[in-house]
Amino acid sequence: SQMGTVLEQTAISVNVKDRKDFSCAVFNSRGELVANAPHVPVHLGAMSATVQAIQKLFAEMNPGDCFITNDPYQGGSHLPDVTVITPVFVRKDHGHKADFFVACRAHHAEIGGVAPGSMAPNSTCLSQEGVLIPPMYIARG
């Protein structure tokens, strides 16, 4: 719940600050949901798959690393829902394996596409919905 409070209080987005269209959660080292804040639970169904995809794509993680994606083929939902994942290291003997992950998924009002709001009902392919952010670092070390 504290993750959600910090996200809400520091957000610029009206969707996050006022509509509270986001979810925050903690995942174990296998990417399984451990705890979540009571915001928008629909985001949580696929968020484990996103954490697990990040683990597979980035086998070596270090303190200070942070990842971002909205890829529906990597556990995302629709493109306006952007997920940020941070590995948490508690024990030094794990090497590059995180003990936990914290993640948040927030709906963004605009991510491009063929119509304002990034949710065109007549879209026939993913690129018409907006920008697909493949899993990538947003911070390293």
C-alpha positions in Angstrom: 0.0 0.0 0.0 2.9 2.4 0.7 4.2 1.8 -2.9 0.8 3.0 -4.2 0.8 6.0 -1.9 4.2 7.1 -3.1 3.3 6.5 -6.8 0.1 8.5 -6.4 1.8 11.4 -4.6 4.7 11.7 -7.1 2.7 11.1 -10.3 2.2 13.7 -12.9 -0.4 11.7 -14.8 -4.0 12.4 -14.0 -4.8 8.7 -14.6 -2.4 7.8 -11.7 -2.8 10.8 -9.4 -6.6 11.3 -9.6 -8.1 8.2 -11.2 -5.8 5.9 -9.4 -5.6 3.6 -12.4 -2.5 1.7 -11.3 -1.5 -1.4 -9.3 1.6 -2.1 -7.1 2.8 -5.5 -6.0 5.6 -7.5 -4.5 6.8 -10.8 -6.2 9.0 -13.6 -4.9 12.2 -14.7 -6.6 10.1 -16.9 -9.0 8.0 -14.0 -10.0 4.9 -15.1 -8.1 2.7 -12.6 -6.5 3.3 -12.2 -2.7 1.4 -9.0 -1.8 -0.4 -6.3 -3.6 -1.9 -2.9 -2.8 -5.7 -2.6 -3.2 -5.8 -0.4 -6.2 -6.8 -1.9 -9.6 -6.6 -5.7 -9.2 -7.3 -6.4 -12.8 -3.7 -5.4 -13.5 -2.3 -8.1 -11.3 -3.6 -11.1 -13.3 -0.8 -10.9 -15.9 1.8 -9.0 -13.9 3.5 -12.2 -12.7 4.0 -13.2 -16.3 5.7 -9.8 -16.9 8.0 -10.2 -14.0 8.9 -13.8 -15.1 9.5 -12.6 -18.7 11.9 -9.9 -17.4 13.7 -12.6 -15.4 14.1 -14.8 -18.5 15.3 -11.9 -20.7 17.7 -10.4 -18.2 19.4 -13.3 -16.5 21.9 -11.1 -14.7 20.4 -8.4 -12.5 22.1 -6.1 -10.1 21.1 -3.6 -7.4 19.9 -0.4 -9.0 18.5 -2.1 -12.1 15.0 -1.2 -13.2 13.0 -2.4 -16.2 10.0 -1.2 -18.2 7.6 -2.8 -20.7 4.0 -2.7 -22.0 4.4 -5.7 -24.3 1.2 -7.8 -24.3 3.3 -10.8 -25.5 5.4 -10.5 -22.3 2.6 -10.5 -19.8 1.3 -7.0 -20.4 -2.3 -6.1 -20.9 -3.0 -3.3 -23.4 -0.4 -0.8 -24.5 -1.5 2.1 -22.3 -0.7 -0.1 -19.2 3.1 0.4 -18.7 4.8 -1.8 -16.1 8.0 -0.9 -14.2 9.8 -3.7 -12.4 12.7 -3.4 -9.9 14.6 -6.4 -8.5 15.3 -6.3 -4.8 18.5 -7.9 -3.4 18.5 -8.9 0.3 21.2 -11.5 0.5 24.7 -11.0 -1.0 25.1 -14.8 -1.7 22.5 -14.9 -4.5 24.8 -13.3 -7.0 22.7 -11.9 -9.8 19.5 -13.5 -8.7 17.0 -11.1 -7.0 15.3 -12.2 -3.7 12.1 -10.2 -4.6 10.7 -7.9 -7.2 8.6 -4.8 -6.8 6.4 -3.7 -9.7 3.8 -1.2 -10.7 1.5 -1.1 -13.7 -0.1 2.2 -14.5 -2.5 3.2 -17.3 -1.3 6.1 -19.4 -3.8 8.3 -21.2 -1.8 8.5 -24.4 0.8 6.1 -25.9 0.3 7.0 -29.6 -1.7 5.0 -32.1 -4.4 5.9 -34.7 -6.8 7.6 -32.3 -6.5 9.9 -29.3 -6.4 8.0 -26.0 -4.6 5.0 -27.6 -7.8 2.8 -27.6 -9.2 2.9 -31.2 -12.1 0.4 -31.4 -11.4 -0.2 -35.1 -7.7 -1.2 -34.6 -6.8 -4.3 -36.6 -3.2 -4.6 -35.5 -1.2 -3.8 -32.4 0.8 -1.0 -33.9 -2.4 1.0 -34.4 -2.9 1.0 -30.6 0.3 2.9 -29.9 3.9 2.4 -29.1 5.0 -1.1 -27.9 7.8 -0.8 -25.3 9.8 -4.0 -25.4 11.2 -5.2 -22.1 14.3 -3.0 -21.5 16.3 -1.3 -18.8 15.3 2.2 -17.7 18.0 2.2 -15.1 21.1 0.1 -14.8 23.1 -0.2 -11.6 
